[in-house]
Structures are given as C-alpha cells and as structure tokens.
C-alpha cells in the first residue's frame, strides 16, 4: 500500500511539472503494480509489467516471465516461465500483441550479432517462445 501511495504522490509531481509523457508511464505503473501488489517481491529486478485480460505478466531482466492469475484475490497464484533468454540478453521491455496473442520482449543486448537489437515473442497459447 505504501508503494501505491508513493507512486500516487509522484504522479501529482508529474502533473504539477506538466510532464504528460512521464505521467502516462507512472499511471500505467501505478495501476498494474497496485493490482499485483500482493505478489511482487521488492528485492527482485523486474523490468516491465503487462496486463492481458485478468492476468498480469511480469518480466525479469533474465527473461523469466511470471504470470499472475486472479490477482488481488484469495485464489491468486503465480506461474513461472523460464524461456531461452539469459541475463546476457538483458530483457528490458514487455508489450502485448493482441493480434498474435503473444508477449513481445525487447532486449537491451543481443547475443551474437552486436549490431542488432532483438525482440522475442512469448506465445500465450502455448506458453513458449
């Protein structure tokens, strides 16, 4: 709850400074993080969070994806998916592709060809990348 309050205060600062783009990011962060607050372990390095329907997906920098089912209920549960990425890839961003029903994972680093940035897909039907 304190995290949500702190983020709301930060959102008010963004409004007062007329930082609309930053405000949009903060409001998305508040909505999703408060929704998943019962699960988030504050000591881990989470890079992004995405809501798909009633499920929440959290991306760790190693590429691990956590699927939170029935968030903020007594029946809340978490599934963990270790995909082929490693901390060398440095996964950074997560987005939902509704047409393909998959999560897109953007990496800061590429393994092998250093000139290209890589985006991977995680299929939500098969739970594979």
N, C-alpha and C positions, 0 to 999 in steps of 0.2 A: 504494500500500500504506500509506503514511503517513497518508493521509486516512482510510482504514478504521480504522487503529489509533486515531487521534484521536477518531473518532466512537464507537468502542467504549468508550473512556475516558469520553467524555461520557455514554454510556448508563449506565455504572456510577455516575456522579454523580447521574443522574436516579433510579436505584434507591435510592441512599442518602438522597436527599431526598424519597422517596416521591411522586415526580411521575409517576404512572402514565400520564396522557394524553400528557405530553411524551415519556415513554419509548416509547410506541407509535409516535409520529411519528418519533423518532430511529431505532428499529429498522427501520422501513419504509425510511427514508432510507439506512441502512447497507446493507441487503440489496440495494436496487436500485442504489445508487451503486457499491458494490463489484463488482456484476455487470457494470456498464457502464464500469468504471474504465479499460479500455484505450482508450476513445474520448473521454471527457469532456475538453474543453479548459477549463482552470481560469479563463481570462480572460473568459469569456462570462457573461452574466446569464441563467442558467437558472432558471425559476420552479418547475417541477414535473417529476416523472418518474413513469411508469406502465408496469407490465409487463402485457402481454397475451400469454398463452401463452409462447412462447420469444422474443418480440420485446419490445424496450424502446422506449418513446416518451418523448422529452424535449421540453418546451415552453420556448420562449424568450419573453421578455416582449413581443416584437414579434408574437407569434402563430405564428412559424415552428415547425414540428414536425419533429423528427428521428426517424427510425425506424432503430433499430439491429437488424440481422439477425445471427443467430448470434453473440451477444455472448460475449466471452472465448474465442473460438476463432481459429484462423489464418484462417478464412474470414469473419471479421467484416466487415460492410460497413454503410454508412450512406446512407439516402435522406433528402433534404431536401424538405419541402413548404412552400412559401410560400402561405399562404391569404390571404383578403381582409382580415385584421386588420392593424393597424399599431401602432406604439408608442404612438399616441394611445389605443388601447383598453386598453393595459397588461394583457395577459393574465397571469393570476396562478395559476390552478389547473387541474389536469388530472385527469379521472376516466374510468374505463372503464364504459360502459353495455353490459353483456353482451347484453341483450335486443335492442337495436338494432345491436349490433356497431359502436359508434362511440365516439370520444373526446369528452368534454364539456369545453369550455374556458370557464372563468369569467374574466370581465374585471373589473378594479377600476374602470375608467372606461367610460362609454358615450359614443359619438359621437352627437350629435343630442339625444335626449331625456335630459337630465342627471338625471332623477328615477328612472330605471330602470337596474338592473344587468342586464347581458346575459350569456347563456350560449349558446355556439355549439357545433354538433356537427360533428365531422370523421368522415365515413363511412370506415371501414377497408376496405370492399369496393371503393369507387370512388376512394378517396384524395382526396376533395373535401369542401368544407364547404358 
